[in-house]
Amino acid sequence: MSSNRPPNMTPEEAIYDTRERMVRMETVLIGVKGTDDKGLVGAVKDNTKDLDASRKKVGRLEIKFWLLVGLLAGTGILGGFGLANLIAPS
């Protein structure tokens, strides 16, 4: 088994160096305790919440669109030919 420590580094220094790297990685991932920094994990959670909100808005908009199409088709404003062109794939 080969050693991962750099040359001229004692085992204690290698352990300390590894610990410092792990602490830096943890700080990047979960942020600094006691501050507003949420780290990478917090940023992903925020993006997920924003994406869910956007999906809900698009879903409501789509429902309103099809209700409007149904209303216009039902009242005769949107004729059969216009409705066929609207629904037909391009």
PDB file of N, CA, C and O in Angstrom, chain B, residues numbered from 101:
ATOM      1  N   MET B 101       0.852  -1.162   0.000  1.00  0.00           N
ATOM      2  CA  MET B 101       0.000   0.000   0.000  1.00  0.00           C
ATOM      3  C   MET B 101       0.901   1.229   0.000  1.00  0.00           C
ATOM      4  O   MET B 101       1.846   1.303   0.785  1.00  0.00           O
ATOM      5  N   SER B 102       0.620   2.187  -0.867  1.00  0.00           N
ATOM      6  CA  SER B 102       1.450   3.388  -0.963  1.00  0.00           C
ATOM      7  C   SER B 102       0.894   4.491  -0.073  1.00  0.00           C
ATOM      8  O   SER B 102      -0.296   4.523   0.241  1.00  0.00           O
ATOM      9  N   SER B 103       1.769   5.377   0.316  1.00  0.00           N
ATOM     10  CA  SER B 103       1.381   6.492   1.173  1.00  0.00           C
ATOM     11  C   SER B 103       0.939   7.676   0.322  1.00  0.00           C
ATOM     12  O   SER B 103       1.534   7.949  -0.720  1.00  0.00           O
ATOM     13  N   ASN B 104      -0.095   8.376   0.757  1.00  0.00           N
ATOM     14  CA  ASN B 104      -0.593   9.539   0.035  1.00  0.00           C
ATOM     15  C   ASN B 104       0.011  10.842   0.510  1.00  0.00           C
ATOM     16  O   ASN B 104      -0.293  11.898  -0.045  1.00  0.00           O
ATOM     17  N   ARG B 105       0.848  10.794   1.510  1.00  0.00           N
ATOM     18  CA  ARG B 105       1.402  12.030   2.042  1.00  0.00           C
ATOM     19  C   ARG B 105       2.536  12.525   1.151  1.00  0.00           C
ATOM     20  O   ARG B 105       3.254  11.729   0.547  1.00  0.00           O
ATOM     21  N   PRO B 106       2.692  13.852   1.073  1.00  0.00           N
ATOM     22  CA  PRO B 106       3.784  14.414   0.282  1.00  0.00           C
ATOM     23  C   PRO B 106       5.131  14.042   0.887  1.00  0.00           C
ATOM     24  O   PRO B 106       5.207  13.734   2.077  1.00  0.00           O
ATOM     25  N   PRO B 107       6.197  14.067   0.086  1.00  0.00           N
ATOM     26  CA  PRO B 107       7.518  13.739   0.629  1.00  0.00           C
ATOM     27  C   PRO B 107       7.945  14.770   1.673  1.00  0.00           C
ATOM     28  O   PRO B 107       7.488  15.912   1.644  1.00  0.00           O
ATOM     29  N   ASN B 108       8.803  14.377   2.576  1.00  0.00           N
ATOM     30  CA  ASN B 108       9.329  15.233   3.647  1.00  0.00           C
ATOM     31  C   ASN B 108       8.248  15.694   4.612  1.00  0.00           C
ATOM     32  O   ASN B 108       8.392  16.745   5.236  1.00  0.00           O
ATOM     33  N   MET B 109       7.165  14.930   4.748  1.00  0.00           N
ATOM     34  CA  MET B 109       6.100  15.277   5.692  1.00  0.00           C
ATOM     35  C   MET B 109       5.972  14.135   6.682  1.00  0.00           C
ATOM     36  O   MET B 109       5.880  12.969   6.298  1.00  0.00           O
ATOM     37  N   THR B 110       5.967  14.476   7.936  1.00  0.00           N
ATOM     38  CA  THR B 110       5.827  13.436   8.957  1.00  0.00           C
ATOM     39  C   THR B 110       4.387  12.925   8.958  1.00  0.00           C
ATOM     40  O   THR B 110       3.491  13.599   8.449  1.00  0.00           O
ATOM     41  N   PRO B 111       4.161  11.756   9.519  1.00  0.00           N
ATOM     42  CA  PRO B 111       2.782  11.249   9.584  1.00  0.00           C
ATOM     43  C   PRO B 111       1.845  12.205  10.324  1.00  0.00           C
ATOM     44  O   PRO B 111       0.685  12.356   9.940  1.00  0.00           O
ATOM     45  N   GLU B 112       2.339  12.846  11.376  1.00  0.00           N
ATOM     46  CA  GLU B 112       1.493  13.793  12.116  1.00  0.00           C
ATOM     47  C   GLU B 112       1.124  14.989  11.242  1.00  0.00           C
ATOM     48  O   GLU B 112      -0.014  15.459  11.271  1.00  0.00           O
ATOM     49  N   GLU B 113       2.087  15.478  10.468  1.00  0.00           N
ATOM     50  CA  GLU B 113       1.806  16.601   9.569  1.00  0.00           C
ATOM     51  C   GLU B 113       0.819  16.191   8.479  1.00  0.00           C
ATOM     52  O   GLU B 113      -0.048  16.971   8.085  1.00  0.00           O
ATOM     53  N   ALA B 114       0.964  14.952   7.997  1.00  0.00           N
ATOM     54  CA  ALA B 114       0.046  14.454   6.970  1.00  0.00           C
ATOM     55  C   ALA B 114      -1.372  14.351   7.513  1.00  0.00           C
ATOM     56  O   ALA B 114      -2.330  14.688   6.817  1.00  0.00           O
ATOM     57  N   ILE B 115      -1.512  13.890   8.747  1.00  0.00           N
ATOM     58  CA  ILE B 115      -2.834  13.791   9.376  1.00  0.00           C
ATOM     59  C   ILE B 115      -3.428  15.188   9.540  1.00  0.00           C
ATOM     60  O   ILE B 115      -4.605  15.393   9.241  1.00  0.00           O
ATOM     61  N   TYR B 116      -2.640  16.144  10.006  1.00  0.00           N
ATOM     62  CA  TYR B 116      -3.111  17.511  10.192  1.00  0.00           C
ATOM     63  C   TYR B 116      -3.513  18.115   8.848  1.00  0.00           C
ATOM     64  O   TYR B 116      -4.549  18.773   8.746  1.00  0.00           O
ATOM     65  N   ASP B 117      -2.688  17.890   7.808  1.00  0.00           N
ATOM     66  CA  ASP B 117      -2.990  18.419   6.477  1.00  0.00           C
ATOM     67  C   ASP B 117      -4.302  17.836   5.953  1.00  0.00           C
ATOM     68  O   ASP B 117      -5.129  18.559   5.398  1.00  0.00           O
ATOM     69  N   THR B 118      -4.487  16.537   6.129  1.00  0.00           N
ATOM     70  CA  THR B 118      -5.719  15.883   5.679  1.00  0.00           C
ATOM     71  C   THR B 118      -6.928  16.442   6.427  1.00  0.00           C
ATOM     72  O   THR B 118      -7.972  16.690   5.823  1.00  0.00           O
ATOM     73  N   ARG B 119      -6.791  16.639   7.724  1.00  0.00           N
ATOM     74  CA  ARG B 119      -7.887  17.190   8.528  1.00  0.00           C
ATOM     75  C   ARG B 119      -8.233  18.598   8.049  1.00  0.00           C
ATOM     76  O   ARG B 119      -9.411  18.935   7.927  1.00  0.00           O
ATOM     77  N   GLU B 120      -7.230  19.416   7.778  1.00  0.00           N
ATOM     78  CA  GLU B 120      -7.486  20.780   7.308  1.00  0.00           C
ATOM     79  C   GLU B 120      -8.219  20.777   5.958  1.00  0.00           C
ATOM     80  O   GLU B 120      -9.117  21.587   5.730  1.00  0.00           O
ATOM     81  N   ARG B 121      -7.834  19.877   5.089  1.00  0.00           N
ATOM     82  CA  ARG B 121      -8.521  19.764   3.798  1.00  0.00           C
ATOM     83  C   ARG B 121      -9.969  19.340   3.982  1.00  0.00           C
ATOM     84  O   ARG B 121     -10.858  19.852   3.302  1.00  0.00           O
ATOM     85  N   MET B 122     -10.211  18.413   4.892  1.00  0.00           N
ATOM     86  CA  MET B 122     -11.580  17.962   5.151  1.00  0.00           C
ATOM     87  C   MET B 122     -12.431  19.087   5.736  1.00  0.00           C
ATOM     88  O   MET B 122     -13.602  19.225   5.383  1.00  0.00           O
ATOM     89  N   VAL B 123     -11.853  19.888   6.625  1.00  0.00           N
ATOM     90  CA  VAL B 123     -12.582  21.015   7.210  1.00  0.00           C
ATOM     91  C   VAL B 123     -12.932  22.028   6.126  1.00  0.00           C
ATOM     92  O   VAL B 123     -14.047  22.548   6.107  1.00  0.00           O
ATOM     93  N   ARG B 124     -11.988  22.315   5.218  1.00  0.00           N
ATOM     94  CA  ARG B 124     -12.274  23.244   4.126  1.00  0.00           C
ATOM     95  C   ARG B 124     -13.369  22.702   3.221  1.00  0.00           C
ATOM     96  O   ARG B 124     -14.237  23.456   2.780  1.00  0.00           O
ATOM     97  N   MET B 125     -13.340  21.406   2.940  1.00  0.00           N
ATOM     98  CA  MET B 125     -14.358  20.801   2.086  1.00  0.00           C
ATOM     99  C   MET B 125     -15.730  20.863   2.765  1.00  0.00           C
ATOM    100  O   MET B 125     -16.733  21.164   2.119  1.00  0.00           O
ATOM    101  N   GLU B 126     -15.768  20.580   4.056  1.00  0.00           N
ATOM    102  CA  GLU B 126     -17.018  20.655   4.810  1.00  0.00           C
ATOM    103  C   GLU B 126     -17.566  22.080   4.806  1.00  0.00           C
ATOM    104  O   GLU B 126     -18.774  22.284   4.678  1.00  0.00           O
ATOM    105  N   THR B 127     -16.678  23.067   4.945  1.00  0.00           N
ATOM    106  CA  THR B 127     -17.097  24.463   4.938  1.00  0.00           C
ATOM    107  C   THR B 127     -17.718  24.838   3.599  1.00  0.00           C
ATOM    108  O   THR B 127     -18.728  25.540   3.556  1.00  0.00           O
ATOM    109  N   VAL B 128     -17.125  24.378   2.518  1.00  0.00           N
ATOM    110  CA  VAL B 128     -17.675  24.662   1.190  1.00  0.00           C
ATOM    111  C   VAL B 128     -19.038  24.002   1.030  1.00  0.00           C
ATOM    112  O   VAL B 128     -19.959  24.603   0.476  1.00  0.00           O
ATOM    113  N   LEU B 129     -19.171  22.779   1.506  1.00  0.00           N
ATOM    114  CA  LEU B 129     -20.415  22.040   1.306  1.00  0.00           C
ATOM    115  C   LEU B 129     -21.554  22.530   2.183  1.00  0.00           C
ATOM    116  O   LEU B 129     -22.662  22.727   1.685  1.00  0.00           O
ATOM    117  N   ILE B 130     -21.314  22.735   3.486  1.00  0.00           N
ATOM    118  CA  ILE B 130     -22.423  23.083   4.380  1.00  0.00           C
ATOM    119  C   ILE B 130     -22.345  24.490   4.931  1.00  0.00           C
ATOM    120  O   ILE B 130     -23.240  24.900   5.671  1.00  0.00           O
ATOM    121  N   GLY B 131     -21.309  25.247   4.600  1.00  0.00           N
ATOM    122  CA  GLY B 131     -21.216  26.636   5.039  1.00  0.00           C
ATOM    123  C   GLY B 131     -20.572  26.766   6.413  1.00  0.00           C
ATOM    124  O   GLY B 131     -20.146  25.786   7.024  1.00  0.00           O
ATOM    125  N   VAL B 132     -20.518  28.007   6.874  1.00  0.00           N
ATOM    126  CA  VAL B 132     -19.894  28.316   8.160  1.00  0.00           C
ATOM    127  C   VAL B 132     -20.974  28.396   9.225  1.00  0.00           C
ATOM    128  O   VAL B 132     -21.965  29.107   9.056  1.00  0.00           O
ATOM    129  N   LYS B 133     -20.786  27.669  10.327  1.00  0.00           N
ATOM    130  CA  LYS B 133     -21.781  27.682  11.403  1.00  0.00           C
ATOM    131  C   LYS B 133     -21.868  29.071  12.022  1.00  0.00           C
ATOM    132  O   LYS B 133     -20.853  29.743  12.204  1.00  0.00           O
ATOM    133  N   GLY B 134     -23.081  29.494  12.343  1.00  0.00           N
ATOM    134  CA  GLY B 134     -23.290  30.775  12.997  1.00  0.00           C
ATOM    135  C   GLY B 134     -23.339  31.950  12.040  1.00  0.00           C
ATOM    136  O   GLY B 134     -23.402  33.098  12.481  1.00  0.00           O
ATOM    137  N   THR B 135     -23.313  31.690  10.726  1.00  0.00           N
ATOM    138  CA  THR B 135     -23.400  32.771   9.737  1.00  0.00           C
ATOM    139  C   THR B 135     -24.536  32.468   8.765  1.00  0.00           C
ATOM    140  O   THR B 135     -25.185  31.426   8.845  1.00  0.00           O
ATOM    141  N   ASP B 136     -24.758  33.401   7.850  1.00  0.00           N
ATOM    142  CA  ASP B 136     -25.796  33.214   6.833  1.00  0.00           C
ATOM    143  C   ASP B 136     -25.333  32.324   5.686  1.00  0.00           C
ATOM    144  O   ASP B 136     -26.135  31.947   4.831  1.00  0.00           O
ATOM    145  N   ASP B 137     -24.050  31.987   5.662  1.00  0.00           N
ATOM    146  CA  ASP B 137     -23.508  31.154   4.598  1.00  0.00           C
ATOM    147  C   ASP B 137     -24.090  29.749   4.698  1.00  0.00           C
ATOM    148  O   ASP B 137     -23.919  29.073   5.713  1.00  0.00           O
ATOM    149  N   LYS B 138     -24.776  29.311   3.648  1.00  0.00           N
ATOM    150  CA  LYS B 138     -25.410  27.995   3.644  1.00  0.00           C
ATOM    151  C   LYS B 138     -24.574  26.960   2.897  1.00  0.00           C
ATOM    152  O   LYS B 138     -24.885  25.769   2.937  1.00  0.00           O
ATOM    153  N   GLY B 139     -23.538  27.392   2.230  1.00  0.00           N
ATOM    154  CA  GLY B 139     -22.699  26.470   1.486  1.00  0.00           C
ATOM    155  C   GLY B 139     -23.386  25.966   0.231  1.00  0.00           C
ATOM    156  O   GLY B 139     -24.460  26.437  -0.141  1.00  0.00           O
ATOM    157  N   LEU B 140     -22.757  25.013  -0.404  1.00  0.00           N
ATOM    158  CA  LEU B 140     -23.264  24.454  -1.649  1.00  0.00           C
ATOM    159  C   LEU B 140     -24.586  23.711  -1.436  1.00  0.00           C
ATOM    160  O   LEU B 140     -25.483  23.791  -2.274  1.00  0.00           O
ATOM    161  N   VAL B 141     -24.705  23.001  -0.338  1.00  0.00           N
ATOM    162  CA  VAL B 141     -25.934  22.256  -0.047  1.00  0.00           C
ATOM    163  C   VAL B 141     -27.118  23.220   0.109  1.00  0.00           C
ATOM    164  O   VAL B 141     -28.202  22.954  -0.410  1.00  0.00           O
ATOM    165  N   GLY B 142     -26.917  24.323   0.811  1.00  0.00           N
ATOM    166  CA  GLY B 142     -27.980  25.310   0.977  1.00  0.00           C
ATOM    167  C   GLY B 142     -28.376  25.959  -0.333  1.00  0.00           C
ATOM    168  O   GLY B 142     -29.554  26.235  -0.562  1.00  0.00           O
ATOM    169  N   ALA B 143     -27.391  26.208  -1.204  1.00  0.00           N
ATOM    170  CA  ALA B 143     -27.692  26.793  -2.507  1.00  0.00           C
ATOM    171  C   ALA B 143     -28.540  25.845  -3.348  1.00  0.00           C
ATOM    172  O   ALA B 143     -29.457  26.280  -4.045  1.00  0.00           O
ATOM    173  N   VAL B 144     -28.239  24.573  -3.284  1.00  0.00           N
ATOM    174  CA  VAL B 144     -29.023  23.582  -4.038  1.00  0.00           C
ATOM    175  C   VAL B 144     -30.450  23.511  -3.494  1.00  0.00           C
ATOM    176  O   VAL B 144     -31.403  23.417  -4.267  1.00  0.00           O
ATOM    177  N   LYS B 145     -30.601  23.555  -2.171  1.00  0.00           N
ATOM    178  CA  LYS B 145     -31.946  23.546  -1.573  1.00  0.00           C
ATOM    179  C   LYS B 145     -32.743  24.770  -2.013  1.00  0.00           C
ATOM    180  O   LYS B 145     -33.924  24.656  -2.342  1.00  0.00           O
ATOM    181  N   ASP B 146     -32.100  25.950  -2.021  1.00  0.00           N
ATOM    182  CA  ASP B 146     -32.785  27.164  -2.461  1.00  0.00           C
ATOM    183  C   ASP B 146     -33.210  27.064  -3.921  1.00  0.00           C
ATOM    184  O   ASP B 146     -34.318  27.460  -4.280  1.00  0.00           O
ATOM    185  N   ASN B 147     -32.323  26.532  -4.760  1.00  0.00           N
ATOM    186  CA  ASN B 147     -32.657  26.370  -6.174  1.00  0.00           C
ATOM    187  C   ASN B 147     -33.810  25.391  -6.356  1.00  0.00           C
ATOM    188  O   ASN B 147     -34.644  25.578  -7.242  1.00  0.00           O
ATOM    189  N   THR B 148     -33.866  24.363  -5.539  1.00  0.00           N
ATOM    190  CA  THR B 148     -34.950  23.389  -5.620  1.00  0.00           C
ATOM    191  C   THR B 148     -36.286  24.042  -5.259  1.00  0.00           C
ATOM    192  O   THR B 148     -37.301  23.794  -5.911  1.00  0.00           O
ATOM    193  N   LYS B 149     -36.280  24.880  -4.216  1.00  0.00           N
ATOM    194  CA  LYS B 149     -37.510  25.580  -3.838  1.00  0.00           C
ATOM    195  C   LYS B 149     -37.963  26.524  -4.939  1.00  0.00           C
ATOM    196  O   LYS B 149     -39.155  26.607  -5.236  1.00  0.00           O
ATOM    197  N   ASP B 150     -37.011  27.243  -5.553  1.00  0.00           N
ATOM    198  CA  ASP B 150     -37.351  28.150  -6.652  1.00  0.00           C
ATOM    199  C   ASP B 150     -37.906  27.378  -7.839  1.00  0.00           C
ATOM    200  O   ASP B 150     -38.858  27.823  -8.480  1.00  0.00           O
ATOM    201  N   LEU B 151     -37.320  26.228  -8.135  1.00  0.00           N
ATOM    202  CA  LEU B 151     -37.782  25.411  -9.245  1.00  0.00           C
ATOM    203  C   LEU B 151     -39.196  24.890  -8.992  1.00  0.00           C
ATOM    204  O   LEU B 151     -40.026  24.886  -9.901  1.00  0.00           O
ATOM    205  N   ASP B 152     -39.473  24.453  -7.767  1.00  0.00           N
ATOM    206  CA  ASP B 152     -40.821  23.989  -7.435  1.00  0.00           C
ATOM    207  C   ASP B 152     -41.844  25.107  -7.590  1.00  0.00           C
ATOM    208  O   ASP B 152     -42.942  24.879  -8.099  1.00  0.00           O
ATOM    209  N   ALA B 153     -41.491  26.317  -7.152  1.00  0.00           N
ATOM    210  CA  ALA B 153     -42.402  27.460  -7.287  1.00  0.00           C
ATOM    211  C   ALA B 153     -42.646  27.768  -8.758  1.00  0.00           C
ATOM    212  O   ALA B 153     -43.773  28.075  -9.146  1.00  0.00           O
ATOM    213  N   SER B 154     -41.614  27.689  -9.574  1.00  0.00           N
ATOM    214  CA  SER B 154     -41.768  27.954 -11.010  1.00  0.00           C
ATOM    215  C   SER B 154     -42.657  26.904 -11.666  1.00  0.00           C
ATOM    216  O   SER B 154     -43.485  27.225 -12.519  1.00  0.00           O
ATOM    217  N   ARG B 155     -42.480  25.649 -11.264  1.00  0.00           N
ATOM    218  CA  ARG B 155     -43.319  24.577 -11.825  1.00  0.00           C
ATOM    219  C   ARG B 155     -44.789  24.797 -11.489  1.00  0.00           C
ATOM    220  O   ARG B 155     -45.661  24.569 -12.327  1.00  0.00           O
ATOM    221  N   LYS B 156     -45.064  25.236 -10.274  1.00  0.00           N
ATOM    222  CA  LYS B 156     -46.452  25.493  -9.882  1.00  0.00           C
ATOM    223  C   LYS B 156     -47.045  26.622 -10.700  1.00  0.00           C
ATOM    224  O   LYS B 156     -48.197  26.544 -11.127  1.00  0.00           O
ATOM    225  N   LYS B 157     -46.255  27.686 -10.925  1.00  0.00           N
ATOM    226  CA  LYS B 157     -46.745  28.810 -11.726  1.00  0.00           C
ATOM    227  C   LYS B 157     -47.038  28.387 -13.162  1.00  0.00           C
ATOM    228  O   LYS B 157     -48.053  28.781 -13.736  1.00  0.00           O
ATOM    229  N   VAL B 158     -46.148  27.586 -13.736  1.00  0.00           N
ATOM    230  CA  VAL B 158     -46.351  27.116 -15.103  1.00  0.00           C
ATOM    231  C   VAL B 158     -47.580  26.218 -15.172  1.00  0.00           C
ATOM    232  O   VAL B 158     -48.350  26.302 -16.129  1.00  0.00           O
ATOM    233  N   GLY B 159     -47.774  25.369 -14.185  1.00  0.00           N
ATOM    234  CA  GLY B 159     -48.948  24.497 -14.157  1.00  0.00           C
ATOM    235  C   GLY B 159     -50.240  25.292 -14.098  1.00  0.00           C
ATOM    236  O   GLY B 159     -51.202  24.980 -14.800  1.00  0.00           O
ATOM    237  N   ARG B 160     -50.260  26.325 -13.255  1.00  0.00           N
ATOM    238  CA  ARG B 160     -51.464  27.166 -13.173  1.00  0.00           C
ATOM    239  C   ARG B 160     -51.700  27.921 -14.471  1.00  0.00           C
ATOM    240  O   ARG B 160     -52.844  28.078 -14.899  1.00  0.00           O
ATOM    241  N   LEU B 161     -50.630  28.389 -15.101  1.00  0.00           N
ATOM    242  CA  LEU B 161     -50.755  29.110 -16.365  1.00  0.00           C
ATOM    243  C   LEU B 161     -51.290  28.191 -17.457  1.00  0.00           C
ATOM    244  O   LEU B 161     -52.111  28.605 -18.276  1.00  0.00           O
ATOM    245  N   GLU B 162     -50.827  26.951 -17.467  1.00  0.00           N
ATOM    246  CA  GLU B 162     -51.291  25.996 -18.459  1.00  0.00           C
ATOM    247  C   GLU B 162     -52.782  25.690 -18.264  1.00  0.00           C
ATOM    248  O   GLU B 162     -53.528  25.593 -19.239  1.00  0.00           O
ATOM    249  N   ILE B 163     -53.202  25.542 -17.039  1.00  0.00           N
ATOM    250  CA  ILE B 163     -54.621  25.287 -16.760  1.00  0.00           C
ATOM    251  C   ILE B 163     -55.466  26.472 -17.218  1.00  0.00           C
ATOM    252  O   ILE B 163     -56.511  26.287 -17.841  1.00  0.00           O
ATOM    253  N   LYS B 164     -55.016  27.684 -16.911  1.00  0.00           N
ATOM    254  CA  LYS B 164     -55.762  28.878 -17.326  1.00  0.00           C
ATOM    255  C   LYS B 164     -55.818  28.987 -18.848  1.00  0.00           C
ATOM    256  O   LYS B 164     -56.842  29.387 -19.400  1.00  0.00           O
ATOM    257  N   PHE B 165     -54.729  28.634 -19.530  1.00  0.00           N
ATOM    258  CA  PHE B 165     -54.714  28.675 -20.989  1.00  0.00           C
ATOM    259  C   PHE B 165     -55.770  27.739 -21.569  1.00  0.00           C
ATOM    260  O   PHE B 165     -56.541  28.128 -22.447  1.00  0.00           O
ATOM    261  N   TRP B 166     -55.800  26.502 -21.073  1.00  0.00           N
ATOM    262  CA  TRP B 166     -56.763  25.543 -21.627  1.00  0.00           C
ATOM    263  C   TRP B 166     -58.198  25.898 -21.242  1.00  0.00           C
ATOM    264  O   TRP B 166     -59.124  25.602 -21.997  1.00  0.00           O
ATOM    265  N   LEU B 167     -58.399  26.524 -20.086  1.00  0.00           N
ATOM    266  CA  LEU B 167     -59.739  27.010 -19.751  1.00  0.00           C
ATOM    267  C   LEU B 167     -60.166  28.105 -20.719  1.00  0.00           C
ATOM    268  O   LEU B 167     -61.322  28.140 -21.142  1.00  0.00           O
ATOM    269  N   LEU B 168     -59.251  28.993 -21.072  1.00  0.00           N
ATOM    270  CA  LEU B 168     -59.562  30.045 -22.037  1.00  0.00           C
ATOM    271  C   LEU B 168     -59.861  29.457 -23.411  1.00  0.00           C
ATOM    272  O   LEU B 168     -60.798  29.898 -24.077  1.00  0.00           O
ATOM    273  N   VAL B 169     -59.079  28.467 -23.846  1.00  0.00           N
ATOM    274  CA  VAL B 169     -59.340  27.817 -25.131  1.00  0.00           C
ATOM    275  C   VAL B 169     -60.715  27.157 -25.112  1.00  0.00           C
ATOM    276  O   VAL B 169     -61.463  27.258 -26.084  1.00  0.00           O
ATOM    277  N   GLY B 170     -61.048  26.492 -24.030  1.00  0.00           N
ATOM    278  CA  GLY B 170     -62.363  25.859 -23.926  1.00  0.00           C
ATOM    279  C   GLY B 170     -63.491  26.868 -23.940  1.00  0.00           C
ATOM    280  O   GLY B 170     -64.515  26.655 -24.588  1.00  0.00           O
ATOM    281  N   LEU B 171     -63.304  27.970 -23.225  1.00  0.00           N
ATOM    282  CA  LEU B 171     -64.324  29.024 -23.213  1.00  0.00           C
ATOM    283  C   LEU B 171     -64.518  29.618 -24.603  1.00  0.00           C
ATOM    284  O   LEU B 171     -65.650  29.805 -25.048  1.00  0.00           O
ATOM    285  N   LEU B 172     -63.410  29.918 -25.292  1.00  0.00           N
ATOM    286  CA  LEU B 172     -63.509  30.503 -26.629  1.00  0.00           C
ATOM    287  C   LEU B 172     -64.103  29.521 -27.629  1.00  0.00           C
ATOM    288  O   LEU B 172     -64.883  29.920 -28.493  1.00  0.00           O
ATOM    289  N   ALA B 173     -63.749  28.253 -27.529  1.00  0.00           N
ATOM    290  CA  ALA B 173     -64.318  27.250 -28.426  1.00  0.00           C
ATOM    291  C   ALA B 173     -65.796  27.040 -28.116  1.00  0.00           C
ATOM    292  O   ALA B 173     -66.604  26.844 -29.024  1.00  0.00           O
ATOM    293  N   GLY B 174     -66.143  27.082 -26.847  1.00  0.00           N
ATOM    294  CA  GLY B 174     -67.535  26.877 -26.460  1.00  0.00           C
ATOM    295  C   GLY B 174     -68.440  28.023 -26.895  1.00  0.00           C
ATOM    296  O   GLY B 174     -69.604  27.801 -27.226  1.00  0.00           O
ATOM    297  N   THR B 175     -67.925  29.223 -26.896  1.00  0.00           N
ATOM    298  CA  THR B 175     -68.745  30.363 -27.309  1.00  0.00           C
ATOM    299  C   THR B 175     -68.722  30.571 -28.815  1.00  0.00           C
ATOM    300  O   THR B 175     -69.453  31.416 -29.330  1.00  0.00           O
ATOM    301  N   GLY B 176     -67.902  29.821 -29.524  1.00  0.00           N
ATOM    302  CA  GLY B 176     -67.860  29.921 -30.972  1.00  0.00           C
ATOM    303  C   GLY B 176     -66.875  30.955 -31.488  1.00  0.00           C
ATOM    304  O   GLY B 176     -66.734  31.107 -32.702  1.00  0.00           O
ATOM    305  N   ILE B 177     -66.208  31.653 -30.627  1.00  0.00           N
ATOM    306  CA  ILE B 177     -65.236  32.655 -31.074  1.00  0.00           C
ATOM    307  C   ILE B 177     -64.056  31.968 -31.742  1.00  0.00           C
ATOM    308  O   ILE B 177     -63.542  32.438 -32.758  1.00  0.00           O
ATOM    309  N   LEU B 178     -63.646  30.888 -31.180  1.00  0.00           N
ATOM    310  CA  LEU B 178     -62.551  30.125 -31.757  1.00  0.00           C
ATOM    311  C   LEU B 178     -63.184  28.985 -32.545  1.00  0.00           C
ATOM    312  O   LEU B 178     -63.623  27.988 -31.970  1.00  0.00           O
ATOM    313  N   GLY B 179     -63.227  29.142 -33.873  1.00  0.00           N
ATOM    314  CA  GLY B 179     -63.906  28.173 -34.730  1.00  0.00           C
ATOM    315  C   GLY B 179     -63.169  26.857 -34.808  1.00  0.00           C
ATOM    316  O   GLY B 179     -62.069  26.712 -34.274  1.00  0.00           O
ATOM    317  N   GLY B 180     -63.786  25.897 -35.479  1.00  0.00           N
ATOM    318  CA  GLY B 180     -63.202  24.568 -35.608  1.00  0.00           C
ATOM    319  C   GLY B 180     -61.869  24.583 -36.326  1.00  0.00           C
ATOM    320  O   GLY B 180     -60.947  23.872 -35.924  1.00  0.00           O
ATOM    321  N   PHE B 181     -61.746  25.371 -37.372  1.00  0.00           N
ATOM    322  CA  PHE B 181     -60.500  25.410 -38.137  1.00  0.00           C
ATOM    323  C   PHE B 181     -59.385  26.031 -37.297  1.00  0.00           C
ATOM    324  O   PHE B 181     -58.264  25.522 -37.288  1.00  0.00           O
ATOM    325  N   GLY B 182     -59.678  27.111 -36.601  1.00  0.00           N
ATOM    326  CA  GLY B 182     -58.686  27.770 -35.742  1.00  0.00           C
ATOM    327  C   GLY B 182     -58.274  26.871 -34.585  1.00  0.00           C
ATOM    328  O   GLY B 182     -57.101  26.821 -34.215  1.00  0.00           O
ATOM    329  N   LEU B 183     -59.240  26.163 -34.020  1.00  0.00           N
ATOM    330  CA  LEU B 183     -58.949  25.241 -32.925  1.00  0.00           C
ATOM    331  C   LEU B 183     -58.088  24.092 -33.409  1.00  0.00           C
ATOM    332  O   LEU B 183     -57.179  23.661 -32.700  1.00  0.00           O
ATOM    333  N   ALA B 184     -58.358  23.584 -34.610  1.00  0.00           N
ATOM    334  CA  ALA B 184     -57.555  22.492 -35.166  1.00  0.00           C
ATOM    335  C   ALA B 184     -56.114  22.952 -35.391  1.00  0.00           C
ATOM    336  O   ALA B 184     -55.173  22.207 -35.118  1.00  0.00           O
ATOM    337  N   ASN B 185     -55.945  24.163 -35.884  1.00  0.00           N
ATOM    338  CA  ASN B 185     -54.584  24.688 -36.107  1.00  0.00           C
ATOM    339  C   ASN B 185     -53.867  24.916 -34.785  1.00  0.00           C
ATOM    340  O   ASN B 185     -52.653  24.732 -34.695  1.00  0.00           O
ATOM    341  N   LEU B 186     -54.604  25.313 -33.767  1.00  0.00           N
ATOM    342  CA  LEU B 186     -53.990  25.567 -32.462  1.00  0.00           C
ATOM    343  C   LEU B 186     -53.513  24.283 -31.798  1.00  0.00           C
ATOM    344  O   LEU B 186     -52.429  24.244 -31.215  1.00  0.00           O
ATOM    345  N   ILE B 187     -54.318  23.243 -31.886  1.00  0.00           N
ATOM    346  CA  ILE B 187     -54.014  21.988 -31.205  1.00  0.00           C
ATOM    347  C   ILE B 187     -53.049  21.120 -32.022  1.00  0.00           C
ATOM    348  O   ILE B 187     -52.251  20.379 -31.448  1.00  0.00           O
ATOM    349  N   ALA B 188     -53.116  21.205 -33.356  1.00  0.00           N
ATOM    350  CA  ALA B 188     -52.292  20.342 -34.204  1.00  0.00           C
ATOM    351  C   ALA B 188     -50.808  20.624 -33.974  1.00  0.00           C
ATOM    352  O   ALA B 188     -50.395  21.774 -33.830  1.00  0.00           O
ATOM    353  N   PRO B 189     -50.015  19.551 -33.941  1.00  0.00           N
ATOM    354  CA  PRO B 189     -48.566  19.761 -33.766  1.00  0.00           C
ATOM    355  C   PRO B 189     -47.981  20.442 -34.986  1.00  0.00           C
ATOM    356  O   PRO B 189     -48.451  20.269 -36.111  1.00  0.00           O
ATOM    357  N   SER B 190     -46.946  21.218 -34.732  1.00  0.00           N
ATOM    358  CA  SER B 190     -46.325  21.967 -35.840  1.00  0.00           C
ATOM    359  C   SER B 190     -45.472  21.098 -36.698  1.00  0.00           C
ATOM    360  O   SER B 190     -44.883  21.575 -37.668  1.00  0.00           O
TER     361      SER B 190
END
